[in-house]
């Protein structure tokens, strides 16, 4: 079998193939997630209300939050509506998800959260 990159070392060639594989895998996960989210868009429900107390604020303000993946736009809309209607939060915010029980960003790359200050 003839090598595609004739003048490059084998290590560089295998690194290029690994990077291409990761890119294709990421695109496949996004497309599959979007398709699944499209078919489940009317079936989302809130099982549990998540809230955390912020220890770095004076008085320890609380905020409600929900987590979703970056490829779930319909779930994001559902949680936005939930915060507005059920919790009375006027302005929801979006960011990368935080770790449990810490105010530090999560290491999961496509995990997002929507949150709002409790009134």
Secondary structure as GFF3:
##gff-version 3
##sequence-region A 1 119
A	DSSP	alpha_helix	10	39	.	.	.	ID=ss1
A	DSSP	beta_strand	50	53	.	.	.	ID=ss2
A	DSSP	beta_strand	62	69	.	.	.	ID=ss3
A	DSSP	alpha_helix	73	85	.	.	.	ID=ss4
A	DSSP	beta_strand	93	96	.	.	.	ID=ss5
A	DSSP	beta_strand	111	117	.	.	.	ID=ss6
###
